[in-house]
Amino acid sequence: MTCWGEESITGDPELPTNSLVIADVVRLHVAPLRERKDDILHLATIFLQQFAALYRRPAHHFTSGAERQLDAYAWPGNVRELQNVVLNSVLFCDAPEVDVEDLQGGFQAQAASAGAETASRPRVPTPIAVRAPGATPAPAGTDLARPLRKALAAEIAAVLGLDRPALVPLGKWLTADLILTADHLSDGVSRRGADLLGIPETTYRRQLQAGERQRTAGLAVRSPGWPAVLGTLEQFIRSRQADTDVCQWAESCLLAEIEAALPGDAPAAAALLGVTEPTMKRRKAEPRHF
């Protein structure tokens, strides 16, 4: 309940100066999404169409199986969770319809993204399986980088579609967030984080400190679609093969997607990678095996 002096509201000097207007504050209760079943598919379809147009993806509706799964889920994260799941599902989908498999990819990416965003919160340490030299390689034909490459391709398309005067340094964002994700996975233990990425601990510490300074200062600004990339990083790190530098591997994936989107445009490619043209050319010439 809120009270105001009546003269101050009406400006009428005729009213007593000690008169009060008593106004009730109206509070609206909006039921959680799980209690508004009729809204789920309607909102999901709106989000699907928006994201498909923004990221130039082919999906334009859900299959009946995907619709049933959307209806059956409890949505503890409410509308925001629905929005993020649909975004990631659209990025995973290469067909006109978002199916159950695409939706599962969306749920997994959303869960991983939520984990990365809460990296600074205390949590119970979990064992991390660092792939050692001589470990069994992934099955032949498995593209371990596919989820990351798809998310990067969508992000590049979105950046180019906005016609910005200056291209954002996606390569710098990617490296910084790989370091922060490794810090989360290793529970803040620098040696474990460096091992996860396959880089020297001194390099890891230096880049982690730089990333944390940027985040603390509010300078770690990312695009609205970047959470889709974040959602793939934990799986990407865990997929590391023996002797692989994860940051170089991720940079190679990004460069491949940039060159596919901008063939022959070296200045723009270097800007998106966040380096100079000579540096980009040198890195392309370096032999890398992933």
N, C-alpha and C positions, 0 to 999 in steps of 0.2 A: 504494500500500500504506500502511495506517495502523496505528499501534501505540498501545495504551493500557495503562496499568498495570492488572494484573488485579484488585488489591485495590480500586481505584477503581471498577471495573465491577461486581464481585460484592458488594463490601462484606464479604467474608469475611476476617476477620483471620487465619484458619488458613493462608491461601495466602501463599507467600513474597512479600515486598514488592518483590523485584526481578524477579518473574515478569512476562512480557509476553504479551499476546494479540496475535497478528498477524492482521489481517483484510484480506481482499482486497476492493478496491473494484470492484464490478461496474459495467461500463459497457455500456449498451445502445446498439446502433447501429440507428437508424431510417432505413431507406432513403428517399431523396428521392422525391417524388411521381411523377416520371417513371418510376421503377422499380416503382411500385405501381399499375399501370394499372387493376387491379380496384377500387381505392379512389376513383378520380377521379369517376366518375358518382355513386357512393354519397355521397361528401362534397358534391358539387355539388348534389345533390337535397336534402340536409339543409339546406344554406345557402339554397337557393332558397325552401324552405318557411318557414324562419325569417324571412327578410327580407320575403317576401310578406306574412306575418302581421304583422310589426312595422310595415311601411310601408303596409299596406292596399292592396297591389297585386294585380291579378287573376291573375298568372301562378302556375301550380301545377306545371308540369312542362316539360321541354325537348322540342323537336321532335327527330326522328331526326337531322336535319342538324346541329343544335346539339350533340347528343351526340357525333357523329363528330368535330366540331371540338374539343370538349373533350378527347376521347381522343387526338387527333393532336398536340395542343400539348405542348411539352416542359416547361412550368411551371418556369422557372428560379427563380421566386420562391417555389416550393413551395406549401404549403397556404394561406399568407397571401395569395399572389397569386390563387389560386383563389377564396378567400373574397371578395376585393375585386372581382374580375371578375364574379362571380355577383351581388354586391350592385348594382353599376352596371347590369348587364344587366336585373335585376328592375325597377330604376327607369326604364329606357328602354322597358320592354315594356308595352304597353297591351292585350295579348291574354292568353288563358289559357295560351298556350305561349310560352316563350322561344325565338325562332328565331335563325338565323345572323346576321341583321341586328342584332338586339338584342344578341347576344353580341359582335359587332364594336364596337358602341357601348360595351359594357362594357370591352373591351380598350383602346379609345382613351381612355376616361375614367380607367382605371387607370394608363395610361402618363402622362397629363397630371398626375394626382394625384401620382405618384411624382416627376415633375419638379418640382412645386411644393414638395414636402417636402424636396428637396435643393437648394433655392435658394441656400443659403449655401455650397455647395461650388464650388470653382473649376471653370470649364468654358471650352471654346473659344467665343469670341463668335460668334454667328450673326446674319446680317442680319435685321432686323425691318422688315416692310413696314407702315409707318404710312399709313393711308388719307388722302390729301390732299383738300382741297376740289376738287370737280369730278370726283372719281374715279367710275368706273362703279358704280352702285348694284347691290345684290344683285337677282337675278331676282325678278320680281313673284310674290308669294305665298310667298316663302321666309321662314320664321319663324326669324330668326337667334338669337333668345333661347329657343327651344323646349327645348334640353337643360338650360339653367339653370333655366327655370321648372318643368320636371318634377322636377328634383332638389330645388328649393325646396318644391314642393308636398308631396313625400314627407317632407321634414324637418319641415314644419309639422304634417303629420298625426302624425308620431312624437312631436313635442313635446306636442301636444294630447292624444294618447293616453296619455301618461305621467301626466297629471293632476298636474303639478308645482305646488307652492304658488306659485312665481314663474315667470313666463314668461321664457325666455331672449331676449336682444336679438339676434335673427338679423340685423337690419339693421346693427348695429355689427360683427358678425362678418364680414358680407359685404363691407363697405367696407374693413375692415382687410386682409382676405385678397386683395381686388382690388389694393390697394396693394403688398402683398408679392409677388403674382404678377407685377405689372408690373415690380417691381424685379428679379425673376428674369429676365424676358424681356429687359430692357434691360441686363443684365450690370452692374447697379449704377450706371448712368449716369442721374442724376436727370432731366436734361432729356429724355432718350429715354423714361423711364418716364412722365413727366408728359404727353408728347406721345401716348403710347399710350392714356392714359386721357382725354385731352382736358381736362385741368385745369391751373390755374396751377402753375408749378414750386414756388413758395413753399408752396402748399397741399400739394402732393405731398410735399415734404421734411418738413413738419411732421407729416403723418400717417404717413409712413414711420418717422420717429424714434419716434413714439408706439407704433407697432406693434412695432418692434424692441425697445423697452423692455419692453413687455408680454411678448413672447416670451422675452426674456432672463430676466425675473423669474419665469417660469413661470406667468404670469397669462393667457396666450392659450389658455384651456381651451375645447374644442369638444366637441360631442356625438359619440357613436360613428358616427353616420351622416353627419357633416359632410364626410368625404372625398369623398362623391359630389358634393357641391356644388363642392368644390375642383377636382374633375376636369373641370368644365365651364368654369372661369374663363379659362383660356388661350385657348380657342376663342372665348369671348365677347368678350374684349378684342380679339382679332384681327378680329372681325366689326364693329368700330366703323365707323359711317358718318361722313362729314365733319361736323365741328362738334358731334359728340355727346359729352356728358359721360358716360363709361361708368359712373361711380359713380351718377349720377342715373338712368341707364337701368336699371341693376341694381336700384336701390331701387324704381323703378316696377314692375318685374317682381315683386319680393317683395311689394309692397303689393297688387298685383292678386291674387296667390295667397292672401295673408292674408285679403283681403275675400271671396274665394270660399269660404274655409274658415270664416270668422267674419263672416257678413253682419250689419251693424248693431251689432257689438260694438266700439265705438271704443276703450274702455280696453284691451282685450286686443290689438287691432290695434296700438295705439301701443306697448304693451309689447314686442311681437314686433319691431316696427320699431326699438325702442330710443330712442324720442323721447317727448316729452310729447304729449298730445292736441292742444293748440293748434298745436304744430309740425307734427304730422301733417296737420291740417286745412289749414294754410297751404300745405304742399307739394302736397297734392292739388289745391288751387285754382290753383297756378302752372301756366301753359301750358308743356307739354313736348312736344316732337315727336321721336320716335325712329324 
